[in-house]
């Protein structure tokens, strides 16, 4: 008797649920358009629709019976244990913005987050990671300020605005 392997239906459905949550959250944001008809919910809507589409496509792949094996170029093995230190470091990197953005602003919060996640992926170049994160955060803050979307102060501790 051949053992039938269970299909991870929950994965595609979970991605679609995340998309639905994004769309629901976007519907609760103010609908006032700022610059060039871009409002605060535009990017959240893009993410929501993208997650719905990807979840739907993933569900179709699972229904077709496609397997998700590590590719040779990924140099991955299903028998390799999870690197707990990398997992904890990347989780901290994801939590840093939520915990620090109101105190130190987006550029510095992005700097710390980028450095932690880069470290989780094996980077040993702390200064370059910090500078890269700060640059990306500062450019994001400047772009959104230019578009008229208020993301708070650049560095709230000294309340500097562009």
C-alpha positions as a printed Julia matrix, in Angstrom:
162×3 Matrix{Float64}:
   0.0    0.0    0.0
   1.37   3.41  -0.98
   1.33   6.07   1.7
  -0.23   9.31   0.52
   1.74  12.36   1.54
  -0.37  15.09   3.14
  -0.62  18.3    1.19
   0.02  21.59   2.97
  -3.31  23.22   2.06
  -3.02  25.46   5.08
  -0.04  27.27   3.56
  -1.9   28.75   0.58
  -4.92  29.52   2.72
  -2.73  31.21   5.37
  -1.18  33.47   2.72
  -4.65  34.4    1.44
  -5.8   35.14   5.0
  -2.83  37.47   5.44
  -3.84  39.21   2.2
  -7.41  39.58   3.44
  -6.15  41.05   6.72
  -4.07  43.59   4.78
  -7.07  44.58   2.65
  -9.29  44.87   5.72
  -6.67  47.02   7.46
  -6.32  49.21   4.38
 -10.06  49.8    4.34
  -9.79  51.25   7.86
  -7.13  53.79   6.86
  -8.17  57.29   5.9
  -8.94  57.51   2.21
  -7.66  61.03   1.7
  -5.23  61.17  -1.17
  -2.0   62.98  -0.46
   0.41  63.51  -3.35
  -0.49  62.31  -6.87
  -3.57  60.45  -5.54
  -1.39  58.29  -3.32
  -2.96  57.79   0.07
  -1.82  55.83   3.09
  -3.7   52.7    2.06
  -2.23  52.34  -1.44
   0.78  50.23  -0.53
  -1.21  48.18   1.97
  -3.74  47.44  -0.79
  -0.92  46.4   -3.15
   0.46  44.06  -0.48
  -3.01  42.65   0.24
  -3.85  41.97  -3.4
  -0.37  40.53  -3.97
  -0.73  38.15  -1.02
  -4.19  37.08  -2.2
  -2.83  36.35  -5.68
   0.23  34.49  -4.39
  -1.86  32.49  -1.93
  -4.27  31.52  -4.7
  -1.42  30.46  -7.0
   0.2   28.5   -4.17
  -3.09  26.72  -3.47
  -3.34  25.77  -7.15
   0.21  24.4   -7.09
  -0.58  22.34  -4.0
  -3.8   21.03  -5.6
  -1.8   19.94  -8.66
   0.44  17.91  -6.38
   3.62  19.89  -6.92
   6.25  19.18  -4.31
   8.36  21.81  -2.69
  11.83  20.38  -2.44
  15.01  22.3   -1.81
  16.77  23.03  -5.07
  20.39  22.12  -5.6
  21.37  25.77  -5.93
  19.83  26.56  -2.53
  22.32  24.31  -0.77
  19.57  23.37   1.66
  18.55  20.12   3.24
  15.35  19.22   5.04
  17.34  17.27   7.6
  19.44  20.27   8.64
  18.25  21.64  11.99
  17.09  25.21  12.25
  19.71  27.75  13.28
  18.09  29.09  16.45
  20.54  31.96  16.83
  19.79  33.21  13.3
  16.05  32.81  13.9
  16.15  34.79  17.14
  18.36  37.49  15.61
  16.08  37.93  12.59
  13.0   37.95  14.84
  14.59  40.72  16.91
  15.36  42.55  13.67
  11.68  42.41  12.77
  10.6   43.61  16.23
  13.05  46.52  16.44
  10.99  48.92  14.28
   7.82  48.29  16.27
   9.64  48.93  19.53
  11.89  51.85  18.58
  10.46  53.86  15.68
   8.61  56.35  17.89
  11.75  57.07  19.95
  14.58  57.05  17.41
  12.76  57.51  14.09
  12.59  55.49  10.91
  16.21  55.89   9.69
  17.81  54.73  12.94
  15.21  52.04  13.51
  15.82  50.77   9.96
  19.55  50.85  10.59
  19.28  48.57  13.62
  16.76  46.26  11.97
  18.82  45.92   8.78
  21.99  45.15  10.74
  20.29  42.46  12.84
  18.69  40.74   9.85
  21.92  40.94   7.83
  23.72  39.34  10.78
  21.11  36.57  10.88
  21.94  35.85   7.23
  25.64  35.6    8.06
  27.01  39.08   7.38
  30.06  40.07   9.42
  30.29  43.63   8.05
  28.55  45.55  10.83
  29.53  49.06   9.69
  28.38  48.47   6.11
  25.12  46.92   7.36
  24.46  49.87   9.69
  25.18  52.4    6.93
  23.03  50.49   4.42
  20.11  50.32   6.84
  20.4   54.0    7.73
  20.59  55.0    4.06
  17.52  52.96   3.11
  15.58  54.26   6.11
  16.55  57.89   5.46
  15.64  57.64   1.77
  12.29  56.07   2.67
  11.58  58.81   5.2
  12.53  61.54   2.7
  10.41  59.98  -0.07
   7.33  59.67   2.1
   7.83  63.2    3.45
   8.04  64.45  -0.13
   4.8   62.62  -0.93
   3.13  64.31   2.03
   2.83  61.21   4.22
   3.83  61.98   7.79
   6.0   59.23   9.24
   7.0   61.21  12.29
  10.22  63.05  12.95
  13.5   62.06  11.33
  15.1   61.69  14.76
  12.37  62.3   17.37
  14.83  62.82  20.22
  15.9   66.13  18.67
  12.68  66.71  16.62
  14.38  67.5   13.32
  12.1   67.75  10.29
  12.89  67.89   6.59
